[in-house]
Amino acid sequence: MSLIDLDKDTNVRADVQAENISTTGFDLIFRTWGDTRVARVRLSWIAMGGLRGEEEWDVS
């Protein structure tokens, strides 16, 4: 989430997931529950290409 504007008098509950993922796009899904009240939300993403090999997952 790059922006979220919530009611200060209610609980903050949010779930963000990518669904319907394909080679041409996806849906970003924002869900709340309970008494959460949302004025606005902005979601952003970064597209990354595939790795050449499993060895490239170096996170150190």
C-alpha positions as CSV (number, residue, x, y, z in Angstrom):
1,M,0.0,0.0,0.0
2,S,1.4,3.4,-0.9
3,L,-1.5,5.3,0.7
4,I,-4.2,4.5,3.2
5,D,-6.7,6.9,4.8
6,L,-8.7,5.3,7.6
7,D,-11.2,6.4,10.2
8,K,-9.3,6.9,13.5
9,D,-12.3,5.6,15.6
10,T,-12.3,2.1,14.2
11,N,-9.9,-0.8,14.0
12,V,-7.4,-1.1,11.2
13,R,-7.9,-4.5,9.4
14,A,-6.6,-4.9,5.8
15,D,-5.6,-7.6,3.5
16,V,-3.9,-7.1,0.1
17,Q,-3.4,-9.9,-2.4
18,A,-2.6,-10.3,-6.1
19,E,-5.2,-12.6,-7.9
20,N,-5.8,-13.7,-11.4
21,I,-2.1,-13.5,-12.2
22,S,-1.2,-14.0,-15.9
23,T,1.6,-13.0,-18.3
24,T,-0.4,-9.9,-19.3
25,G,-1.7,-8.7,-15.9
26,F,-3.2,-9.3,-12.5
27,D,-5.8,-7.9,-10.1
28,L,-4.8,-6.2,-6.8
29,I,-7.5,-7.0,-4.2
30,F,-7.9,-4.9,-1.1
31,R,-10.2,-6.3,1.6
32,T,-11.3,-5.2,5.1
33,W,-13.6,-6.7,7.7
34,G,-15.2,-5.8,11.0
35,D,-15.8,-2.1,11.6
36,T,-12.8,-0.8,9.6
37,R,-13.8,2.3,7.7
38,V,-11.7,3.3,4.7
39,A,-11.7,6.7,2.9
40,R,-9.1,5.8,0.2
41,V,-6.4,3.3,-0.6
42,R,-3.6,3.4,-3.2
43,L,-1.9,0.2,-4.2
44,S,1.3,0.1,-6.2
45,W,3.6,-2.6,-7.6
46,I,6.9,-3.3,-9.2
47,A,7.1,-5.7,-12.2
48,M,10.2,-7.9,-12.2
49,G,11.4,-10.3,-14.9
50,G,12.2,-13.9,-14.3
51,L,15.4,-15.2,-12.9
52,R,18.0,-16.9,-15.1
53,G,18.4,-19.6,-12.4
54,E,17.5,-20.5,-8.9
55,E,21.0,-19.5,-7.7
56,E,20.1,-15.8,-8.2
57,W,17.9,-15.6,-5.1
58,D,20.8,-14.1,-3.1
59,V,19.2,-11.8,-0.5
60,S,22.3,-11.2,1.6
